[in-house]
Amino acid sequence: MLARQYIKLRSDLLVTVRPEWPPEDAKRAYARRGKEYLELAKKELLGRSPRIYVCSGLLYLAEINLTWLFPPGMLRLRCEEALNRLEKLQGTGDVTWLLRNLRDTRHMEDKRWLRAALADASEYFSEQDARLLMDDDLQVTRLRSLLWYVGTALVLLVLAVPYVTTGLGQGIPGWPVVHLSQVWLTQVVSALAVSAVGAVGGIFSGLISTRDSSTTLDEYRTSMLKLALKPLVGAVASMTLYLLLSWQILTGVKVTNGGTFLLVGFLAGFSERYFLRLLQASSEDDADREKRRRNELISTMSVSSLPSSREGQQLLFDGEPDEHPTALAPAAAAPTEVGASGESAAADGFASTAPTEAGAPDGSATADGASAE
């Protein structure tokens, strides 16, 4: 993106500058400064590690200087281009203000206002482009760091092979394929062979994804680094599964011969989902066993072993029949006739809260309550 912007500004400078300008004209000073900014930006772009912010700032300064050099025809053209670009970005306050500013100054006789409005729009575009470039540069930096991390992980796995696969090959037909003079050397060569198969699987996966996709100039660097990561990730994934399978701790995969290592290594390098599925299946099996043990423990404490509510009440009040008698009282008693309800409640030992029938004397309810007490 920066190289494309540099080429555009360089061509605008060559078209704009006129040899008939007098030496004392201010336009020559603008053209001279714009040329200096472009030369510095070119030098930065051709460096081994160009600084994105520096290049973007230099190109922005060159564009601002060129804004004051455009002839009227090119000025109108750049104004229409800025308007079309801003209309696609509508939705923020800055864009609305820039659009209004360009439209208001487009028909003014003094073109300095239009040049100032175009310079403000160019500043906004430069900020947006710098943000996009910075995001891409951060992604590239992160992918390069991942290359180092994955490479370091591969080296560490190779160094760990002789210590974690001491009994590898016992009881597995056809593995290892070649027996060298030293046992540890045989194990290292076997692990490297499996990782090489995994790397080939990663390369094959990258070829298929590249064939069915397209890239742009802005995404070229990130796409190339992602392709470079695939064989390294495939090698690390295949060697990790190789070490786990050598101990027979992965569920769902049974090593019957040496070809199982190679097949699993290729599939792990070709498909990252296969690698993650194997690890997830093993963790899910452990979780299922833990859940089954917990269910068995809960089943031993079933509710059927506890006493029923009636038995619990009997045990609670054995030997204490008169203590807390109201605890076993029913929630509500059925309504009965006046005069009999109080005596019945007193005989049973329960408090009567039943309403009296309509038309009963006023003193009957009080008498019933007193008899109940």
N, C-alpha and C positions, 0 to 999 in steps of 0.2 A: 504493500500500500504506500509506504513512504517513497519507494523508488518511482512508482507511478506518479505520485504527486510532484516529485522533483522534476520528472521529465515534462510534465504539464507546465509547471512554472518556468522552466528553462525555455520552453518554446514560446510562452507568452512574453517573456522578456525579450527574446530575439525579434518577435513581431512588433512589439510596442516601441522599442527604442528607435529614434529617428536621428540620422547623422546631421540633419540641419539644425538641431537644437543648439543654441549658443552655449558656450562654456559656463556662463554665469546663470543659466536657467536652473530653477529648482528641480526640474524633472531629471536633469542629469545626476543630481545628488541622490534622488530617489532610486534611479537606475543603478548607480554605483553601489549604494548600500544593498539593494536587492541582489546584485551580482555577488557581493561579498558573502551574504547569507547563504546563497546557493552553493558557493564554493566550499564553505565550511560544512554545510549539510552533506555535500558529496563526499568530502573527506571522512566524515563520520560514518556514512553509509558503507563506504568501502573498507572500513576497519574490520577486524576479526570479530569484535563483539560490539556492535553499534548500540549506543545508548538511545533508547526510544524517546525519552523525554527531550533530550537535547536535539535530536533530529526533527522531532515534531515542532519544537519551539523555533528552530531556525527556519524551517519551511513556512511557518506561520508569519514570521517577521518578513520574509521575502514576499509573501503574498500580500501583506498589508502595504508594502512599498509599491508593488505593482498596481494596486487598486488606484493609486493617485496618478498612474501613468497611462491608463487605458484611454484610447480615443473614444469618442461618443458612441460609435457603433459597437465596439467591443464592450463598452460599459453597459449598454442596454442588454447585450447578450448575456453578460455575467449576472446582471440583475434578474433577468428572467430565469436563469438557471438556479439562482439562489431562491427565488420565489417558489419554483417547482419543488425544490428539495425541502423547503420549510413546510410547504403544504402537506407533504407526506409525513411530517413529524409533528403535526398539530396535536395539542392535548396538554401542553405545559404553558406556564405563563411567559417564559422566555421566548418561546416560538411565536406566541400570539403577538408579543410586543415587537419582535423583529419583523414579522409579516406586516403589521400596521406601519412600522417605520419605513419599510421599503416601498409600500404602496403610496404612502403620503409624499415621499420625496421623489418618486419617479417622475412626476410631472412638473417639478419645480424648475425654474429657469436656471437657478444657481446649482450646478451639478456637484458642488462640493458637499452639499447635504446628502446627495445620493451616494457619493463615494464614501462618506462617513457611515451611512447605513449599511452599505455593502461590506465595509471593513468590520462592522459589528457582527454581521452574519458570518463572515469568514472566521472571526474569532470563535463563534459558537460551533461552527463545523470543525474547527481545529481541535476544540476541546472534546467533541464527540469522537473524532477519529483517534485522538490520543488515548482516550479511555478504552476504545476497542483494541488498539495496538498494545496497550499495557496489559489488558486481559490475556491477549494471545501470548505476549512475552512471559507472563506469569505461568501460563499453562506449559509453555516450552521449557521453562526453568524447572517446573515440577516434574515433567516427564524425563528430563535429563537426570534429575536426582534419583528418580525411580530406576533408571538404568544402572546407576551405581549401586543402589540398594539391592536390586535383584541379582546383579553380578556378585556382590559380596555374599549374599545368601547362598548362591550356587557354590562359591569357593568353600564356605563354611560347611555345607553339606558334604562336599567331596572329602574334606578333612575329617568329618565325623564318621564316614562310612566304615573305616577299619575298626572303630570302637563299638559300634552299635550293631554290626552284622558279623559277629565272630563265628557263629555257627551256620552261616548262610550256605546253602547248597546241600545240606544234609537232608536226605529224604526227598529232594526235588529232582525228578528225572531231567537230564539234559541241562542242568544249571549248576555251576557256571559252564559256559561252553568251552573255555580254554582255561587250563590250570597252569599258572605260572610258578616260578620257583618259590616265591614268597606268597603266603596266604593273604596278607594284607594288600599286596599288589594285585592279586586276583580279584579281591573285593572292590578295589578302587576302579579297576578297568571295567568290571561288570556294571558298577553304578554309572560310570561315564557312558557306557554303551546305552543304558536305559535312558539317561538324560539326553543323549544325542537323538534317540528315537523320538523323545518328547519334543525336542527342538524342531525336528523335521515336521512333526504334527502341527506345531505353532506356525511354521513357515507356510505349510499347506493351508491352514486356516486363514492366514493373512492374504494369500493369493486369491482365495475364493472371495473374501470380503472386498478386496481391491477390484476384482473383476466386476462385481455387481454394484459398485459405488463410484461416485465422482468427487472431485475435490476442487477447491478454488485456490486462488493465489494466497488469500489470507489464511487458509487452513492447511496449506501445504506442509509447513514445518511440523505442526502437531500431528498430522496424519503420518508423516514419515517416522517420527519418533514412536508413535503407537505401533507401527509395523515392526520397528526394531525391538520393541518390548515383547512382542509375541513369542519369538523363539526362546528368549531368556526365561519368560514366565513358563513356557512349556517345559523347558529343561528343569526348572526348580520344582514344578508340580509333579513331573514324572519321577524325579529322584525322591521327593517326599513320599509319594505312594510306594515307591520301591522299598524304602526303609520301613514303612509301616507294614507292607505285605510280607516282608521278610520275618516279621514277628507274628504274623497271622492274627492281627488284632483288628482288621477291617472286616466288618460283616458284609455279606453279599458277594464277596469275591473269594474264591477258593483257588489257591495256587496248586495246579495239578502238574505243571511242567514249566520249563524255562520260558516257553512262549507266552505264558500269562503275564510275566513281567513286561515283555516287549509290547504286548497288545494294550495293557493298561497304561503303559508309558505313552504310547502314541495317542490314545484316546484322551489322556489328561492334557497333553500338549495341544491337541486339536480342539478340544472343547473344554473351556473352563467350567462350564456347568456340570460336566461329568465329574470333574475333580471335586467340586463343591458338593455334589450330590452324594458322593461316596463318604465324604467326611460328615455330612449331615445325617446320612443313614446310620453311621456308627454312633453319633451322639444321640439320635432319636432312640436307638435300641437301648442305650444306657438309661435314658429317661423313662422308657417303657418298663424296664425292669424295676426301677425305683418306684414307679407308680404302682406296679403290681404288688410289690412288697408293702407299700403303704395301704393298699386296699385290703390285703390279707390281715394286716394289723387291725384295721378298723372293723373288719368282719368278726374278729374275735371278741369285740366289745359291742355286740349287737344289742338291740333294744329288748329282745326277748329274754335276756338274762336278768333284766331289772324287774322288781315287783310291780304289780299292777297298781292302779290308783286306789282301788278299794282296799287291797291288802296294805298299801302304804298308810291309808287313813286308819285302818284297824291297828297297825303296829304303832302308829303315832299316838293314839289315844288309849292304848291298853293300860289299864291300871289307873287312868285319869279320866274317867267318863265325864266328870263335871267341869273339867278345865277347858276353857274356850269352847263352850257348846255352840256358840253362834257361828263358829267357823264352818260347821257342817250344815248350816241352815240353807234351805232352798232360796233361790233368788227372789221369787215372788210366790205368794200363796194365791190359790184360786178364790175368787169372791164368794162369800157365803151370806146367808141371811143375818139380819141384825139380831143380836141376842144370843145366837148360837156360835158365832164366829169367835168371840172372845173366850168363851168357855172351852171351845175346841182347841184354840191356840194355847191356852193355859195348861190344858191336859197334856198336850204333846210337848210342851216345853219350847215352843217356837214363838217368836214375835210376830204378831199379825199386822200386816200393813194393808189389808184388803179394804177397798172402799165400801162404804155402806150403800144400801139400796136407796133409790129416790123415794122421798116421802116419809122416811124414818124420822122419829122424834130427835130433836137436837141433842138431848142428853144421853141418848143411847150410845152414840159413838164414844163419848167420854167414859161412860160406864164400861164399855167393852175394853177400852184402852187401860182402864184401871184394873179390871180383872185380869188382863193379860200381864200386867206388871206384877 
